[in-house]
Amino acid sequence: MTRVAAVDCGTNSIRLLVADVDPESGSLVDLDRRMIIVRLGEGVDRTGRLAPAALERTFAACREYAAVIKELGAETVRFVATSASRDAENRDEFVRGVLDILGVEPEVISGDQEAEFSFTGATRSLAGRTDLDKPYLVVDIGGGSTEFVVGEEHARPSPTTTLNGGAARHTLSLAARSVDIGCVRMTERHAPSSPATPEQIAAIRADIEAALDLAAETVPIDEARTLVGLAGSVTTVAGIALGLDTYDSARIHHSRISYEKVEEVTTMLLNATHDERAAIGVMHPGRVDVIQAGALVLLTIMQRIGAREVVVSEHDILDGIAYKAAEGWF
C-alpha cells in the first residue's frame, strides 16, 4: 500500500483525499476526505484573473490541508488544478502560493487530462458491475468546465493499455473533451435570478447546447449506454431527489436517479428563492447560488442523449489523482 495525498483545486472548491492505495489490486482506503468551497474562479470568466480574496481563501484551505497531510504522513502528494487556473493570467501567483504552503507545485492540467482522471476515479469503483451497460459516459460538472468521457471501465494497470492510441495508460476510455459550461461560469455569465426567468433559463440552455455540440465533435456521447455523473451539482441533485434531510455520501454514492426526478428537482431549484434553496438539508452553503445552473447542465445533458437515469458517483477526479499518484503516472 502507498499512502498518497491528492488535492483537487477546481473553480468552486478545493478537496483533499489522503488514502492508502494498492496499485496492483486497485484498492483505495480513505483516511481523510474533505472539501472547502473557496470559489477560486470567482470573476475569472469576466476578468481573466484570479482575485486576491479568492487566492487568500484558497491558500487558507491549503494551510489546513498541509496540517492534515503532515499528521497522516502521506508519502506522495499531488496537487492538481483545473479550469480556473488554466484560464487565469496570474496563475503563477497561485502556483507560488501553493508551493510555499504545501511544498509541491500545482499541476495545472488540461481539460483532457482532467477528463481522464475523472474517468479513472469514477469507473474503478464500478469494476465488475453487471447491471450497468457499457460504454459509460462519465460527466464531471465542475465550477468552470464540464468533462465528458466515453469508455469502458477502468482496467488493472498494464503497459499495453492505451488511451486514444497514445502513451501507455490505465484507463480504457475512448474519447474525452472538456467544455466551458461549469456551474460557476454559467451563473456568473447569466446571473439567474431567484426564481430564474424563462429568458435566463433559455440563455443558459443555449450555452449548454453549444458546448454539447463541441463535445460531440470528439466524444460519441450518443453511443453511451450508461450515464455516470460526478461532482457537487450532481450529488446535490441526487441528495434532494432521494429526499435526504442531511448530506449522506454513502446513500448518494452509486444511487440511480431517474430523468423524471432530475427534471423535478431542477424545476424546483430554478423556481425557488435563494432562501428556499439555502434551507434544503443537503445543500452546501457554497452551492446555493450556483446549483440552478449546475442542475440545468445535468438535465440538458440527459435530454440531449436520451438518458433515462444517471448513476451518481462520489468517486471522481480526486480518486483518479490518488490512483495515478500511487501508480507513478505523474
Stockholm file with secondary structure:
# STOCKHOLM 1.0

chainA/1-330         MTRVAAVDCGTNSIRLLVADVDPESGSLVDLDRRMIIVRLGEGVDRTGRLAPAALERTFAACREYAAVIKELGAETVRFVATSASRDAENRDEFVRGVLDILGVEPEVISGDQEAEFSFTGATRSLAGRTDLDKPYLVVDIGGGSTEFVVGEEHARPSPTTTLNGGAARHTLSLAARSVDIGCVRMTERHAPSSPATPEQIAAIRADIEAALDLAAETVPIDEARTLVGLAGSVTTVAGIALGLDTYDSARIHHSRISYEKVEEVTTMLLNATHDERAAIGVMHPGRVDVIQAGALVLLTIMQRIGAREVVVSEHDILDGIAYKAAEGWF
#=GR chainA/1-330 SS CEEEEEEEECSSEEEEEEEEEETTTTEEEEEEEEEEECCTTTTHHHHSSCCHHHHHHHHHHHHHHHHHHHHHTCSEEEEEECHHHHHCTTHHHHHHHHHHHHSSCCEECCHHHHHHHHHHHHHHTTTTCSSSCSSEEEEEECSSCEEEEEECCCCCCCTTCBSTTSSBCSCCEEEEEEESCCHHHHHHHHCCCSSCCHHHHHHHHHHHHHHHHHHHHHSCGGGCSEEEEESHHHHHHHHHHTTCSSCCHHHHTTCEEEHHHHHHHHHHHHHSCHHHHHTCTTCCGGGTTTHHHHHHHHHHHHHHHTCSEEEEESCCHHHHHHHHHHTTCC
#=GC SS_cons         CEEEEEEEECSSEEEEEEEEEETTTTEEEEEEEEEEECCTTTTHHHHSSCCHHHHHHHHHHHHHHHHHHHHHTCSEEEEEECHHHHHCTTHHHHHHHHHHHHSSCCEECCHHHHHHHHHHHHHHTTTTCSSSCSSEEEEEECSSCEEEEEECCCCCCCTTCBSTTSSBCSCCEEEEEEESCCHHHHHHHHCCCSSCCHHHHHHHHHHHHHHHHHHHHHSCGGGCSEEEEESHHHHHHHHHHTTCSSCCHHHHTTCEEEHHHHHHHHHHHHHSCHHHHHTCTTCCGGGTTTHHHHHHHHHHHHHHHTCSEEEEESCCHHHHHHHHHHTTCC
//
